[in-house]
Amino acid sequence: MPSKKKTFEENLQELEAIVTKLENGDVPLEKAIAEFQKGMTLSKDLQKTLSEAEETLVKVMQTDGSEVEMDSDD
């Protein structure tokens, strides 16, 4: 059975749970390192999703249906 790709929200909840566990300090060092690495991977995936969403939202449809790139103030 193929694994279902998690949504942005599910990944964000998982990252928040990892952060909470690590902040509590109740995790053995080896598990903390593994959780940290998993959290970094999730963070990168979430950032990529946000960047892609931003690129999509920056495009505005003209009345004739053509797309125009908007300048972003980054």
Buried (B, 14 or more C-beta within 10 A) or exposed (E): EEEEEEEEEEBBEBBEEBBEBBEEEEBEEEEBEEBBEEBEEBBEBBEEBEEEEEEEEEEEEEEEEEEEEEEEEE
